Amino acid sequence: MASTVVVFASGVALLFAGPQSRQALLPVHKISFFVWVGFAAIHVLAHLPAIPQALRADYEHPPQWSSDVTGRFGRYLALAGALTAGAVLAIIVIPEFGPWLHSHNLLHHH
């Protein structure tokens, strides 16, 4: 969980600090991303054997929302909420991408 927080926090800090913060923040963001990918891969691989059984439990019988004890509705709600919040946040911060889009001149010396 800590690696997720560091990836998000360093990404947000990079976004708002701008390309001039590249030297200080980008290494933190990159390293935390690779650590996060490693932990995410281990997590997914550990749960891989249980996925078929979980899918059968959710989709084998017709859904009955009123008697749902498997948590299916909660998972749908959490997924929809996360996707909606992510899309809204992405749209809100679009203006902050401008400096990064025009920062290619910082890397090339003519």
Sequence and secondary structure as in RCSB ss.txt:
>XXXX:A:sequence
MASTVVVFASGVALLFAGPQSRQALLPVHKISFFVWVGFAAIHVLAHLPAIPQALRADYEHPPQWSSDVTGRFGR
YLALAGALTAGAVLAIIVIPEFGPWLHSHNLLHHH
>XXXX:A:secstr
 HHHHHHHHHHHHHHHH GGGHHHHHHHHHHHHHHHHHHHHHHHHHHGGGHHHHHHHHHSS   GGG  SSHHHH
HHHHHHHHHHHHHHHHHTGGGGHHHHTTHHHH   
